Amino acid sequence: MKSTRKEHDFLGELEIPNENYYGVQTFRAKENFNITGIALSKEPGFIKALAWVKKAAAKANKDCGVLDPVIADAICYACDQLLTGNYDDQFVSDLIQGGAGTSVNMNANEVIANLAIEHLGHEKGEYQYVHPNNHVNCSQSTNDAYPSAFRIAVYHKMETFCKKFEQLQKAFEVKGEEFKNVLKMGRTQLQDAVPMSLGQEFKAYATTIGEDIDRLREAQNLVLEINMGATAIGTKVNAPEGYPELCVKYLAEETGLPLTLSADLVEATSDTGAYVQIMGTLKRAAVKLSKICNDLRLMSSGPRTGLNEINLPARQPGSSIMPGKVNPVIPEVVNQTCYYVIGQDLTVTLAAEAGQLELNVMEPVIGFAMFTSLEYLGNAIDTLVDKCVTGITANEERCKELVMNSIGIVTQLNPILGYEACASVAREALITGKSVHDIVVNEKKLISQEKWDEVYTIENLLNPKFIK
């Protein structure tokens, strides 16, 4: 039989298993919020950020003379223990919860308090020595501690995500170089347009991903402004003079991030605009990435009745009934992950809009949306790089054949024959099935074979020059 300890809050008394470092308020949260099945322990970066916040607060409170140095040092020790990751399993609060993140904040306060208590030679739950509210939460509210930790966690999560995105950008750049001499038909509205190289297409994917990385890094910097010291609503109630500045200074030192204190703490405590912008930027990246995956699926379609311009690595049999069928499963799974992220952008938008007066109580679902979106899409990007893009090969002869049999190549003759004559050739080719070459060179003799050969070299099709 496991031993227990009695803990109480103003709602009453509960028996807490003695091996748990969390206490009564976390225990209630665990019972109340069985929503996602994803506990705070699944976001170790958030736990580290909470440890940094609590450590910085303890150091600032010690300097301000409102926290006994022995207690402050014990809290700092406990926070350092959290930073090792050894106590992540003690963070059991569901990521989506009521209370504006109070359960998360108290989960951290209780675990830190009990670690500090043990460090001082006492038993868990003996809060007269280190109290979760009076000491660990000294000069704080959930309304400044939670969002400050959340912003730090989001910053690091975005950093990891951007590095993964850079690997995808690099993978497309490599393919762009590999395919630079592969002639293919460009298409608009799914119709033949003008020739290009397969390398140009893949290089364009790298470029567009690079643009999204730049936008994400710009948005990432928005979370470096925090409201530590605001306490409940931004008026700094219960915080000593100079505490906010000291706390942010220590927090910047602990995290290594250029954190700054918000100029208007009342505004900062209720404002969630940074999350809306970050999530909108992430949605933009997801939309564009999904478009790229659509292209990959289309270019690899067939293999005999589709475009069949590229080959995606075969990863698994594609049908339980059709032998030999291989599906583009990696782009498909990335598509689906992108749809999830696009949906989470709406979640963040609605949650941000739902803020009332001096606080937005919907930050937990904002956190869930952002954490899961960055995690899932980052995993999808890893999968796309490792299991798809790096193994793509080109069907060079097929690509060239599609170009030379296309009616779209008549566009190259516009400067020589004029638009009307070229349109007539295109119409005849479409109706009769004849090639553009047969009509303009052999039948109508609109240009000589020599001129045709000058216009339709591979080099000129890939890098067109003005020829008249």
DOLUM-294258 format. One record per residue (C-alpha): residue number from 1; residue in three letters; x, y negated, z negated. Coordinates in steps of 0.05 Angstrom, whole numbers, padded with zeros to 5 digits. Layout:
<atoms>
ATOM     k     r       xx       yy       zz
ATOM   NUM   Ala        X        Y        Z
...
</atoms>
This chain:
<atoms>
ATOM     k     r       xx       yy       zz
ATOM     1   Met    00000    00000    00000
ATOM     2   Lys    00028   -00068    00021
ATOM     3   Ser    00036   -00120   -00033
ATOM     4   Thr   -00001   -00186   -00027
ATOM     5   Arg    00001   -00254   -00057
ATOM     6   Lys   -00056   -00302   -00072
ATOM     7   Glu   -00057   -00368   -00037
ATOM     8   His   -00110   -00422   -00037
ATOM     9   Asp   -00133   -00483    00000
ATOM    10   Phe   -00193   -00528   -00014
ATOM    11   Leu   -00238   -00476    00019
ATOM    12   Gly   -00219   -00422   -00031
ATOM    13   Glu   -00170   -00366   -00046
ATOM    14   Leu   -00144   -00310    00000
ATOM    15   Glu   -00098   -00250   -00006
ATOM    16   Ile   -00039   -00257    00040
ATOM    17   Pro    00006   -00197    00058
ATOM    18   Asn    00071   -00212    00023
ATOM    19   Glu    00114   -00196    00084
ATOM    20   Asn    00082   -00256    00120
ATOM    21   Tyr    00119   -00321    00118
ATOM    22   Tyr    00057   -00358    00140
ATOM    23   Gly    00004   -00375    00089
ATOM    24   Val   -00070   -00386    00077
ATOM    25   Gln   -00084   -00439    00130
ATOM    26   Thr   -00049   -00398    00185
ATOM    27   Phe   -00087   -00337    00161
ATOM    28   Arg   -00153   -00373    00170
ATOM    29   Ala   -00131   -00398    00239
ATOM    30   Lys   -00114   -00327    00260
ATOM    31   Glu   -00184   -00304    00240
ATOM    32   Asn   -00220   -00364    00270
ATOM    33   Phe   -00186   -00371    00338
ATOM    34   Asn   -00182   -00304    00373
ATOM    35   Ile   -00188   -00337    00441
ATOM    36   Thr   -00133   -00322    00491
ATOM    37   Gly   -00095   -00266    00456
ATOM    38   Ile   -00033   -00308    00470
ATOM    39   Ala   -00002   -00329    00404
ATOM    40   Leu    00047   -00385    00392
ATOM    41   Ser    00101   -00332    00386
ATOM    42   Lys    00098   -00324    00462
ATOM    43   Glu    00124   -00395    00468
ATOM    44   Pro    00191   -00394    00431
ATOM    45   Gly    00209   -00461    00461
ATOM    46   Phe    00150   -00492    00424
ATOM    47   Ile    00173   -00460    00359
ATOM    48   Lys    00243   -00488    00368
ATOM    49   Ala    00213   -00556    00382
ATOM    50   Leu    00172   -00552    00318
ATOM    51   Ala    00235   -00533    00279
ATOM    52   Trp    00272   -00594    00308
ATOM    53   Val    00214   -00640    00290
ATOM    54   Lys    00210   -00614    00218
ATOM    55   Lys    00285   -00617    00209
ATOM    56   Ala    00289   -00688    00235
ATOM    57   Ala    00231   -00708    00189
ATOM    58   Ala    00265   -00677    00129
ATOM    59   Lys    00330   -00714    00143
ATOM    60   Ala    00294   -00780    00153
ATOM    61   Asn    00253   -00770    00089
ATOM    62   Lys    00316   -00754    00051
ATOM    63   Asp    00349   -00819    00076
ATOM    64   Cys    00286   -00858    00058
ATOM    65   Gly    00287   -00831   -00012
ATOM    66   Val    00219   -00798   -00010
ATOM    67   Leu    00243   -00726   -00009
ATOM    68   Asp    00288   -00693   -00060
ATOM    69   Pro    00355   -00678   -00027
ATOM    70   Val    00353   -00606   -00051
ATOM    71   Ile    00284   -00595   -00020
ATOM    72   Ala    00304   -00632    00043
ATOM    73   Asp    00366   -00590    00052
ATOM    74   Ala    00326   -00526    00040
ATOM    75   Ile    00277   -00547    00094
ATOM    76   Cys    00334   -00561    00142
ATOM    77   Tyr    00362   -00492    00127
ATOM    78   Ala    00294   -00460    00141
ATOM    79   Cys    00288   -00499    00207
ATOM    80   Asp    00356   -00473    00227
ATOM    81   Gln    00331   -00403    00214
ATOM    82   Leu    00272   -00415    00260
ATOM    83   Leu    00320   -00439    00314
ATOM    84   Thr    00353   -00370    00315
ATOM    85   Gly    00287   -00340    00340
ATOM    86   Asn    00286   -00288    00285
ATOM    87   Tyr    00220   -00311    00258
ATOM    88   Asp    00180   -00322    00321
ATOM    89   Asp    00133   -00265    00303
ATOM    90   Gln    00108   -00307    00244
ATOM    91   Phe    00075   -00356    00291
ATOM    92   Val    00008   -00323    00301
ATOM    93   Ser   -00037   -00381    00317
ATOM    94   Asp   -00073   -00375    00384
ATOM    95   Leu   -00051   -00427    00435
ATOM    96   Ile   -00122   -00450    00444
ATOM    97   Gln   -00153   -00473    00379
ATOM    98   Gly   -00196   -00525    00347
ATOM    99   Gly   -00167   -00579    00303
ATOM   100   Ala   -00121   -00616    00351
ATOM   101   Gly   -00063   -00569    00335
ATOM   102   Thr   -00069   -00570    00260
ATOM   103   Ser   -00064   -00494    00257
ATOM   104   Val    00001   -00496    00296
ATOM   105   Asn    00029   -00551    00252
ATOM   106   Met    00009   -00514    00188
ATOM   107   Asn    00036   -00449    00216
ATOM   108   Ala    00104   -00483    00221
ATOM   109   Asn    00097   -00518    00154
ATOM   110   Glu    00080   -00453    00118
ATOM   111   Val    00135   -00411    00150
ATOM   112   Ile    00187   -00465    00138
ATOM   113   Ala    00164   -00474    00066
ATOM   114   Asn    00169   -00400    00050
ATOM   115   Leu    00237   -00393    00083
ATOM   116   Ala    00261   -00453    00042
ATOM   117   Ile    00230   -00424   -00022
ATOM   118   Glu    00267   -00358   -00012
ATOM   119   His    00331   -00397    00003
ATOM   120   Leu    00324   -00431   -00064
ATOM   121   Gly    00317   -00363   -00099
ATOM   122   His    00242   -00360   -00108
ATOM   123   Glu    00184   -00318   -00082
ATOM   124   Lys    00140   -00333   -00022
ATOM   125   Gly    00079   -00373   -00041
ATOM   126   Glu    00112   -00409   -00099
ATOM   127   Tyr    00096   -00475   -00068
ATOM   128   Gln    00113   -00516   -00129
ATOM   129   Tyr    00185   -00512   -00104
ATOM   130   Val    00173   -00528   -00031
ATOM   131   His    00102   -00545   -00010
ATOM   132   Pro    00078   -00539    00063
ATOM   133   Asn    00040   -00606    00060
ATOM   134   Asn    00075   -00647    00007
ATOM   135   His    00146   -00631    00029
ATOM   136   Val    00151   -00599    00098
ATOM   137   Asn    00096   -00644    00126
ATOM   138   Cys    00121   -00705    00087
ATOM   139   Ser    00110   -00771    00125
ATOM   140   Gln    00076   -00733    00181
ATOM   141   Ser    00009   -00715    00210
ATOM   142   Thr   -00009   -00661    00260
ATOM   143   Asn   -00024   -00720    00305
ATOM   144   Asp    00049   -00740    00311
ATOM   145   Ala    00086   -00675    00295
ATOM   146   Tyr    00047   -00631    00343
ATOM   147   Pro    00050   -00676    00405
ATOM   148   Ser    00123   -00693    00393
ATOM   149   Ala    00142   -00619    00390
ATOM   150   Phe    00097   -00605    00449
ATOM   151   Arg    00131   -00658    00491
ATOM   152   Ile    00200   -00630    00475
ATOM   153   Ala    00177   -00560    00492
ATOM   154   Val    00146   -00583    00557
ATOM   155   Tyr    00210   -00619    00576
ATOM   156   His    00251   -00556    00568
ATOM   157   Lys    00199   -00513    00602
ATOM   158   Met    00199   -00560    00662
ATOM   159   Glu    00275   -00558    00664
ATOM   160   Thr    00273   -00482    00669
ATOM   161   Phe    00219   -00486    00722
ATOM   162   Cys    00256   -00537    00764
ATOM   163   Lys    00318   -00493    00764
ATOM   164   Lys    00277   -00435    00790
ATOM   165   Phe    00247   -00479    00843
ATOM   166   Glu    00317   -00500    00864
ATOM   167   Gln    00334   -00427    00876
ATOM   168   Leu    00275   -00422    00923
ATOM   169   Gln    00297   -00485    00958
ATOM   170   Lys    00366   -00456    00967
ATOM   171   Ala    00338   -00390    00994
ATOM   172   Phe    00299   -00427    01048
ATOM   173   Glu    00361   -00469    01065
ATOM   174   Val    00400   -00405    01075
ATOM   175   Lys    00346   -00377    01121
ATOM   176   Gly    00343   -00443    01158
ATOM   177   Glu    00416   -00436    01175
ATOM   178   Glu    00410   -00362    01192
ATOM   179   Phe    00352   -00375    01240
ATOM   180   Lys    00377   -00441    01271
ATOM   181   Asn    00385   -00410    01340
ATOM   182   Val    00321   -00370    01340
ATOM   183   Leu    00274   -00401    01391
ATOM   184   Lys    00200   -00399    01372
ATOM   185   Met    00135   -00434    01388
ATOM   186   Gly    00112   -00489    01343
ATOM   187   Arg    00038   -00492    01331
ATOM   188   Thr   -00013   -00544    01310
ATOM   189   Gln   -00085   -00525    01293
ATOM   190   Leu   -00064   -00453    01304
ATOM   191   Gln   -00054   -00469    01378
ATOM   192   Asp    00011   -00470    01417
ATOM   193   Ala    00046   -00537    01412
ATOM   194   Val    00119   -00544    01432
ATOM   195   Pro    00181   -00501    01421
ATOM   196   Met    00225   -00507    01360
ATOM   197   Ser    00273   -00463    01322
ATOM   198   Leu    00253   -00415    01267
ATOM   199   Gly    00310   -00447    01228
ATOM   200   Gln    00277   -00515    01232
ATOM   201   Glu    00213   -00486    01203
ATOM   202   Phe    00250   -00455    01144
ATOM   203   Lys    00292   -00517    01133
ATOM   204   Ala    00228   -00557    01129
ATOM   205   Tyr    00204   -00511    01074
ATOM   206   Ala    00269   -00525    01035
ATOM   207   Thr    00261   -00600    01046
ATOM   208   Thr    00189   -00602    01022
ATOM   209   Ile    00206   -00561    00960
ATOM   210   Gly    00263   -00610    00946
ATOM   211   Glu    00214   -00668    00947
ATOM   212   Asp    00170   -00633    00896
ATOM   213   Ile    00230   -00620    00851
ATOM   214   Asp    00246   -00694    00853
ATOM   215   Arg    00174   -00712    00835
ATOM   216   Leu    00173   -00661    00778
ATOM   217   Arg    00237   -00689    00749
ATOM   218   Glu    00209   -00759    00751
ATOM   219   Ala    00147   -00736    00715
ATOM   220   Gln    00189   -00696    00666
ATOM   221   Asn    00218   -00760    00637
ATOM   222   Leu    00150   -00784    00616
ATOM   223   Val    00150   -00737    00556
ATOM   224   Leu    00214   -00766    00527
ATOM   225   Glu    00173   -00821    00494
ATOM   226   Ile    00144   -00794    00429
ATOM   227   Asn    00101   -00819    00371
ATOM   228   Met    00137   -00790    00310
ATOM   229   Gly    00121   -00834    00251
ATOM   230   Ala    00053   -00852    00276
ATOM   231   Thr    00022   -00804    00226
ATOM   232   Ala   -00054   -00800    00231
ATOM   233   Ile   -00073   -00852    00283
ATOM   234   Gly   -00012   -00894    00295
ATOM   235   Thr   -00014   -00941    00235
ATOM   236   Lys    00043   -00903    00200
ATOM   237   Val    00001   -00890    00138
ATOM   238   Asn    00040   -00851    00085
ATOM   239   Ala    00106   -00861    00122
ATOM   240   Pro    00161   -00902    00088
ATOM   241   Glu    00192   -00963    00120
ATOM   242   Gly    00243   -00946    00174
ATOM   243   Tyr    00221   -00872    00176
ATOM   244   Pro    00196   -00871    00249
ATOM   245   Glu    00261   -00899    00277
ATOM   246   Leu    00304   -00853    00233
ATOM   247   Cys    00263   -00792    00250
ATOM   248   Val    00267   -00803    00325
ATOM   249   Lys    00341   -00817    00319
ATOM   250   Tyr    00353   -00751    00284
ATOM   251   Leu    00307   -00715    00332
ATOM   252   Ala    00346   -00741    00391
ATOM   253   Glu    00410   -00716    00359
ATOM   254   Glu    00381   -00647    00343
ATOM   255   Thr    00352   -00636    00413
ATOM   256   Gly    00405   -00672    00455
ATOM   257   Leu    00349   -00708    00491
ATOM   258   Pro    00344   -00784    00501
ATOM   259   Leu    00280   -00789    00461
ATOM   260   Thr    00250   -00857    00447
ATOM   261   Leu    00198   -00882    00399
ATOM   262   Ser    00134   -00908    00431
ATOM   263   Ala    00127   -00983    00426
ATOM   264   Asp    00053   -00978    00410
ATOM   265   Leu    00041   -00919    00364
ATOM   266   Val   -00035   -00926    00364
ATOM   267   Glu   -00036   -00922    00439
ATOM   268   Ala    00014   -00865    00441
ATOM   269   Thr   -00026   -00823    00391
ATOM   270   Ser   -00088   -00820    00435
ATOM   271   Asp   -00055   -00824    00504
ATOM   272   Thr   -00048   -00760    00546
ATOM   273   Gly   -00033   -00793    00612
ATOM   274   Ala    00036   -00762    00617
ATOM   275   Tyr    00005   -00693    00617
ATOM   276   Val   -00044   -00712    00671
ATOM   277   Gln    00013   -00737    00715
ATOM   278   Ile    00058   -00677    00703
ATOM   279   Met    00002   -00627    00716
ATOM   280   Gly   -00019   -00665    00778
ATOM   281   Thr    00052   -00662    00803
ATOM   282   Leu    00055   -00587    00788
ATOM   283   Lys   -00010   -00578    00825
ATOM   284   Arg    00020   -00614    00885
ATOM   285   Ala    00078   -00565    00883
ATOM   286   Ala    00031   -00506    00878
ATOM   287   Val   -00012   -00530    00936
ATOM   288   Lys    00050   -00538    00981
ATOM   289   Leu    00080   -00472    00959
ATOM   290   Ser    00015   -00436    00974
ATOM   291   Lys    00015   -00467    01043
ATOM   292   Ile    00085   -00440    01055
ATOM   293   Cys    00062   -00371    01034
ATOM   294   Asn    00003   -00376    01082
ATOM   295   Asp    00054   -00390    01137
ATOM   296   Leu    00096   -00330    01119
ATOM   297   Arg    00036   -00285    01121
ATOM   298   Leu    00014   -00313    01188
ATOM   299   Met    00083   -00309    01220
ATOM   300   Ser    00091   -00237    01197
ATOM   301   Ser    00021   -00217    01219
ATOM   302   Gly    00012   -00155    01263
ATOM   303   Pro    00059   -00122    01272
ATOM   304   Arg    00032   -00108    01342
ATOM   305   Thr   -00031   -00150    01346
ATOM   306   Gly   -00009   -00212    01308
ATOM   307   Leu    00047   -00263    01315
ATOM   308   Asn    00101   -00215    01289
ATOM   309   Glu    00154   -00270    01291
ATOM   310   Ile    00185   -00250    01225
ATOM   311   Asn    00190   -00188    01182
ATOM   312   Leu    00176   -00192    01108
ATOM   313   Pro    00210   -00139    01064
ATOM   314   Ala    00164   -00078    01056
ATOM   315   Arg    00149   -00072    00982
ATOM   316   Gln    00094   -00020    00977
ATOM   317   Pro    00044    00019    01020
ATOM   318   Gly   -00012   -00028    01039
ATOM   319   Ser   -00073    00017    01041
ATOM   320   Ser   -00104    00076    01008
ATOM   321   Ile   -00137    00096    01074
ATOM   322   Met   -00095    00067    01131
ATOM   323   Pro   -00029    00104    01137
ATOM   324   Gly    00033    00061    01152
ATOM   325   Lys    00000   -00005    01135
ATOM   326   Val    00045   -00054    01097
ATOM   327   Asn    00016   -00117    01068
ATOM   328   Pro    00050   -00184    01052
ATOM   329   Val    00039   -00172    00978
ATOM   330   Ile    00091   -00221    00952
ATOM   331   Pro    00064   -00283    00987
ATOM   332   Glu   -00005   -00259    00968
ATOM   333   Val    00011   -00257    00894
ATOM   334   Val    00044   -00325    00898
ATOM   335   Asn   -00018   -00353    00931
ATOM   336   Gln   -00060   -00327    00874
ATOM   337   Thr   -00014   -00356    00822
ATOM   338   Cys   -00018   -00423    00857
ATOM   339   Tyr   -00094   -00421    00854
ATOM   340   Tyr   -00088   -00411    00778
ATOM   341   Val   -00043   -00472    00772
ATOM   342   Ile   -00090   -00514    00815
ATOM   343   Gly   -00147   -00495    00769
ATOM   344   Gln   -00107   -00512    00707
ATOM   345   Asp   -00097   -00583    00734
ATOM   346   Leu   -00172   -00592    00728
ATOM   347   Thr   -00169   -00565    00657
ATOM   348   Val   -00117   -00617    00637
ATOM   349   Thr   -00156   -00672    00672
ATOM   350   Leu   -00220   -00656    00635
ATOM   351   Ala   -00184   -00646    00568
ATOM   352   Ala   -00149   -00713    00575
ATOM   353   Glu   -00214   -00748    00593
ATOM   354   Ala   -00248   -00717    00532
ATOM   355   Gly   -00204   -00755    00483
ATOM   356   Gln   -00244   -00800    00437
ATOM   357   Leu   -00222   -00863    00401
ATOM   358   Glu   -00155   -00854    00365
ATOM   359   Leu   -00139   -00781    00381
ATOM   360   Asn   -00146   -00730    00435
ATOM   361   Val   -00165   -00665    00400
ATOM   362   Met   -00160   -00624    00464
ATOM   363   Glu   -00084   -00622    00466
ATOM   364   Pro   -00082   -00547    00450
ATOM   365   Val   -00117   -00529    00516
ATOM   366   Ile   -00072   -00579    00552
ATOM   367   Gly   -00013   -00542    00522
ATOM   368   Phe   -00041   -00475    00542
ATOM   369   Ala   -00053   -00499    00613
ATOM   370   Met    00016   -00529    00621
ATOM   371   Phe    00055   -00473    00587
ATOM   372   Thr    00021   -00418    00625
ATOM   373   Ser    00024   -00455    00691
ATOM   374   Leu    00098   -00467    00686
ATOM   375   Glu    00110   -00396    00662
ATOM   376   Tyr    00067   -00360    00714
ATOM   377   Leu    00088   -00402    00773
ATOM   378   Gly    00161   -00397    00752
ATOM   379   Asn    00154   -00321    00751
ATOM   380   Ala    00120   -00323    00819
ATOM   381   Ile    00177   -00364    00847
ATOM   382   Asp    00228   -00314    00821
ATOM   383   Thr    00189   -00259    00854
ATOM   384   Leu    00183   -00297    00920
ATOM   385   Val    00259   -00309    00922
ATOM   386   Asp    00281   -00240    00901
ATOM   387   Lys    00230   -00196    00935
ATOM   388   Cys    00212   -00235    00997
ATOM   389   Val    00250   -00296    01023
ATOM   390   Thr    00321   -00269    01017
ATOM   391   Gly    00301   -00207    01057
ATOM   392   Ile    00263   -00240    01114
ATOM   393   Thr    00287   -00223    01184
ATOM   394   Ala    00270   -00253    01251
ATOM   395   Asn    00242   -00218    01312
ATOM   396   Glu    00283   -00261    01359
ATOM   397   Glu    00262   -00230    01426
ATOM   398   Arg    00189   -00231    01406
ATOM   399   Cys    00194   -00305    01387
ATOM   400   Lys    00227   -00322    01454
ATOM   401   Glu    00176   -00282    01493
ATOM   402   Leu    00119   -00320    01460
ATOM   403   Val    00152   -00386    01478
ATOM   404   Met    00164   -00371    01551
ATOM   405   Asn    00095   -00342    01561
ATOM   406   Ser    00063   -00401    01528
ATOM   407   Ile    00025   -00456    01565
ATOM   408   Gly    00051   -00505    01513
ATOM   409   Ile    00119   -00509    01546
ATOM   410   Val    00087   -00552    01601
ATOM   411   Thr    00094   -00611    01552
ATOM   412   Gln    00168   -00613    01569
ATOM   413   Leu    00149   -00634    01640
ATOM   414   Asn    00109   -00695    01620
ATOM   415   Pro    00166   -00744    01635
ATOM   416   Ile    00175   -00713    01704
ATOM   417   Leu    00104   -00698    01728
ATOM   418   Gly    00062   -00742    01683
ATOM   419   Tyr    00007   -00722    01635
ATOM   420   Glu   -00049   -00712    01686
ATOM   421   Ala   -00009   -00665    01730
ATOM   422   Cys    00015   -00625    01670
ATOM   423   Ala   -00056   -00620    01644
ATOM   424   Ser   -00077   -00592    01712
ATOM   425   Val   -00021   -00540    01709
ATOM   426   Ala   -00041   -00521    01638
ATOM   427   Arg   -00114   -00512    01658
ATOM   428   Glu   -00096   -00468    01718
ATOM   429   Ala   -00049   -00426    01675
ATOM   430   Leu   -00103   -00417    01623
ATOM   431   Ile   -00156   -00397    01674
ATOM   432   Thr   -00113   -00352    01718
ATOM   433   Gly   -00065   -00323    01668
ATOM   434   Lys   -00006   -00345    01711
ATOM   435   Ser    00058   -00372    01679
ATOM   436   Val    00075   -00445    01679
ATOM   437   His    00138   -00428    01717
ATOM   438   Asp    00101   -00393    01773
ATOM   439   Ile    00054   -00451    01783
ATOM   440   Val    00102   -00510    01781
ATOM   441   Val    00162   -00477    01815
ATOM   442   Asn    00138   -00420    01860
ATOM   443   Glu    00068   -00441    01881
ATOM   444   Lys    00061   -00517    01878
ATOM   445   Lys    00136   -00531    01882
ATOM   446   Leu    00128   -00591    01836
ATOM   447   Ile    00200   -00583    01812
ATOM   448   Ser    00259   -00543    01836
ATOM   449   Gln    00286   -00481    01802
ATOM   450   Glu    00348   -00522    01785
ATOM   451   Lys    00306   -00574    01749
ATOM   452   Trp    00268   -00519    01714
ATOM   453   Asp    00333   -00489    01691
ATOM   454   Glu    00357   -00557    01666
ATOM   455   Val    00294   -00570    01626
ATOM   456   Tyr    00284   -00500    01598
ATOM   457   Thr    00351   -00482    01570
ATOM   458   Ile    00350   -00453    01501
ATOM   459   Glu    00390   -00513    01476
ATOM   460   Asn    00341   -00563    01506
ATOM   461   Leu    00281   -00526    01478
ATOM   462   Leu    00312   -00526    01409
ATOM   463   Asn    00339   -00597    01412
ATOM   464   Pro    00299   -00631    01467
ATOM   465   Lys    00331   -00687    01508
ATOM   466   Phe    00292   -00736    01550
ATOM   467   Ile    00297   -00710    01621
ATOM   468   Lys    00263   -00745    01680
</atoms>
